[in-house]
């Protein structure tokens, strides 16, 4: 199950190719402060803070740093070994873009 915090998901209305609506994650790197460095297929690089999700029981295991660093990239979602996941559109809605691979500002 992909956890989505958006109350309205436009995929419910859209019948075309999802790749033009959602970023594809090409790299994900966990940081010690419960943030993730994310690189998107369009070259944007940013940070996503996972700690606000800790208020939800589903995310409780990620408070353990050794569990948090066990994140893997599914392209349109990220997933941890404990079974918790976040969709790319949820990440994109909350991330702080810091740079662009081709040198353009974030």
Secondary structure by P-SEA (a helix, b strand, c coil): cccccccccccccccccccccbbbbcbbbbcccccccccccccccccccccccccccccccccccccccccccccccccccccccccaaaaaaccccccccccccc
